[in-house]
């Protein structure tokens, strides 16, 4: 939700900022802007409604001098997306410029007080209130920018990552964070700031993740100084190495990031499994589980919290953990858990799943679970993000940067890690037969090839998708392990094509949704040859006898379904608990091509953002 970038050094700031904003655009694309201080101290701000390319268009004929600046790409919270509400925001005297990711909850109160002091406001944003407050404090206390920012932040209730620069000062950026991420990249005679490491990649691999309630002075001439907002006590610099390459952040010949990420899945799953299945497929090791062996042996219950696609992966995780570990597992939306007064004890393990590792609701759920004494285990993709830093232990899915807003390779990575977790835990709890572990582990080792085979459906699905651009509604049905897969298929379609789609447990169809079936309402039926296959055939018959069209996803050996369904997509056979990983592929491709035929921007669907750092 909103991306922040900043630069101070010897390069042309404008270029570094615009490139950085492109890389952060997945976080929001309602508007974009940059502010640059020239060597003579002049402060210039440029902003435009819409995507970063719009900002580039308005800047095309402008040569912006200056090697210090800040930039922002916005996902609107306060105030509609327009030029005026775009960041950077400036203070009344135009002496300060600020970018902000987060929400200032008490901005109404602060605004009223500032109005009494003669301040006027030209936008509806909470950010403008904060930058005006900083200016007011700086003027009344006659202090420097750092002290003014710090004093202002002490008055603020809410979440923020901010960067502030000032007219007449081409040497300093002040940054701060509370509940919104901020990374500082340390190069040779240059420093970068960003909401995540992507804008920094290619410039330096040395980064410092600003911790909760910390602020920093980024200065041209002095080493980086970090301190706590509360008492200004200096913090120790914890410099980490970035392990992301520029190639990983580019489209690599594909039309979109989403298609690239769908096609990357054979490799990403290989990375996800690497080193975790040992002894020729007989043993599964996840260090986060092994190191906390006693916790996992004596756990009474597991509660999984997540949002969106990660929540769908959690539902699959519930089944596989219950099956392998003989342990009750509950799954909650993080947003419901945090306000639901959940019953959690120190005998519980709470698993938090998040691709970005920054989802505000999931972070709040983690905090609540910790306060109640639970052991919290994170399953995350982005290395060094807030969730892995705030959990007791965990596992990365290691699928590489996911840029497309619709989650694809992260979903298959999450289900893979949850399966590994279930097997690893089942072994140490002695609740799973060694033969079972071996069967699933062997199939996981072959999964990259299985996915490669499944991706061969691409051309068939592209043709099929064209026939469905007329649809206004879709039904996705699955059972058992694939009820959550149906939910995920429906979410993929709605978020990128804007077609309404509902996922349902197939047997529940007769309790209501069947009323919707007619010639205008296609259904996607997930029907691998598993323990529930025969039951699903009955659902297909019910839909066909009411005039609905059916796309069935079945195993390769299945010849019978072709007599019933309008279209069959055939996938390789895998053990039942792994079917969601394979079935996700045709569902992702179907949603993708329908959206493309409808002319949608699949990487940046309307109203969405990749990482949801607000409530
Ligand atoms: O980064 P997270 O996994 O915590 O994100 C959770 C959801 O916001 C995310 O999965 C969202 O639903 C995706 N757009 C789905 O494709």
Boltz pocket constraint, residues with backbone or C-beta under 6 A from the ligand:
constraints:
  - pocket:
      binder: B
      contacts: [[A, 307], [A, 308], [A, 309], [A, 310], [A, 353], [A, 354], [A, 355], [A, 356], [A, 357], [A, 358], [A, 359], [A, 362], [A, 405], [A, 406], [A, 407], [A, 408], [A, 491], [A, 495], [A, 608], [A, 609], [A, 610], [A, 611], [A, 612]]
      max_distance: 6.0
